[in-house]
Amino acid sequence: MLRRIFDSRIILPLLIALAIRMAGIASRPIWYDEAFSILISAQSPAAILSSTLSTDADASAAEEHPPAYYLALWGWMQVFGSSLIAARALSILAGVGIVLVVYLIGHHLFNRSTALTAGLLAAILPFQVHFSQEIRMYVFLALWLSLATYAFLRRQWVWFAVFAALAQYSHNLAVIHLIPLALTPVFQKDWRTLRSVILAGFASIVLYLPWLVHLPAQFAKIHNGFWVEKPGVEKIFTLLLFYLPNLPLPGGWLLPGLLIAALVITLAGYQTFRARRFHLDSDSGLSEKREQVQVLKKGIWPAYLAFAPPIFLWLISQFQPIYVERALLPSHVMFCLWLAWALTQTVMPRPIQVTAFALVLISSLMGLYQHVTFAGFPYAPYAALDQSLSQRNQAGDVIIHSSKLSCLPSIHFDDRLSQRFITDPTGSATDTLSPATMQTLSLNAAEDVESAAADARRVWLVIFRQSIEEMKAQGLTTHPHLEYLETNFKLESVEDWDDLQVYLFVRSTP
């Protein structure tokens, strides 16, 4: 089957996808979530499960994701090691796989030309590139759901059940995409397919059952302690930005990026509406009109799957805030297919078509440049910082991180250097490390800066500049950790490490 639909031209988008995803694979700094993935996956499978399924008294502070990705990364690192390049290579492999699946879906729905265009969009759009490099589960969520979508189109229900279960084992928000996909036969009044979807869905739930029994505890963790805020209407604009240039963007690029995204998506939407009017108003014969309507439905369907899950997630988040754009990576896969269809399969003047593709390319270049060069919060040159602190660390010194956000990446690069961090306030939205997880990772944490700095002759405080500014925005003169150390120690020096600041305090002699 693959031989019959395979086009050698797909090799070019795959090579482009690989080349772009390899850019900066070693030079881009990691952040807390990536460091956590590496550190937890370096443990035994039993320890991974124990940490993930922790039922401490404060269960809201435990890990809220299923363990499938961590177990997969554990197996990968057993073979290829835990270096930054090795860990990111697993995500890159999945990201390139998504490009191939996009081509397969596009070929099934449309034709080779549109399929290749969709594959090229998936290869270059920064939203896909970003999470194809990140050491997290989101690219696998998108891969499994893309494969489930392809199996749905091919009416391969066993594979649909398997891929749907894998998606659910990758991330709890897989259901946000599976429900709109499963509702497709309802809208199409295809009751035979609906019956097959229900049976395949039941099989998927059976496969998912070993984890399903833990969902109530997982939901409790999210309900009692999750950092996401209730989304507002601004998510309409951020979704447009994520889908084309991606975020974050420099301040001067934000408005141009939004205008480009809005223009391209509005044009695609207009072309979709115009195609509908054209087919309904055409003087074609009955059989030809039916064929045109089928083509139109195939074009509208990816648009539905690109925007229905974000709307669904937004609505749920009005009651329980769980709206995180990176969980919409599977929707972006369908966006690539819809955009490719709208720009190649609808009636459009050639100059407008060329302009649209040029705008897509410009937005991609903006996002890719920002992705490769961005080094602000929560990123920092942790490897170089560890090396510097290791060379200057003396007996009686204590290295304190104001939060876990900088401590875990530092531990990844040098676990021999004794470092500790101040825990988040218990029950706060940022309290996302359970005691069981901290014990599994052998983390050295303190409840406050006083106990962390006790008996220290010198204190190295590592803190994000953004954390200081946030405290000042709340009316404080400085960060409480700095205030305590400035009161009880003598400030020796301050260093800037991109968005991190490193303070050296020396205990005042009586």
Secondary structure, DSSP 8 states (H G I E B T S, - for coil): -HHHH--GGGHHHHHHHHHHHHTTTTTS---HHHHHHHHHHTS-HHHHHHHHT---TTGGGS--S-SHHHHHHHHHHHHH-SSHHHHHHHHHHHHHHHHHHHHHHHHHHS-HHHHHHHHHHHHH-HHHHHHHHSSSSHHHHHHHHHHHHHHHHTT-HHHHHHHHHHHHHH-GGGHHHHHHHHTHHHHHT-HHHHHHHHHHHHHHHHHHHHHHTTHHHHHHHHHHS-------TTHHHHHHHHHTT-S---HHHHHHHHHHHHHHHHHHHHHHHHHHHHHHH----HHHHHHHHHHHHHHHHHHHHHHHHHHHHHHHHTTS----GGGGHHHHHHHHHHHHHHHHSS---HHHHHHHHHHHHHHHHHHHHHHHH---TT---HHHHHHHHHHH--TTEEEEESSHHHHHHHHHH-TTS-EEEE---TTSTT----HHHHHHTT--EESSHHHHTTT-SEEEEEEEHHHHHHHHHTT-SS-HHHHHHHHHEEEEEEEEETTEEEEEEEE---
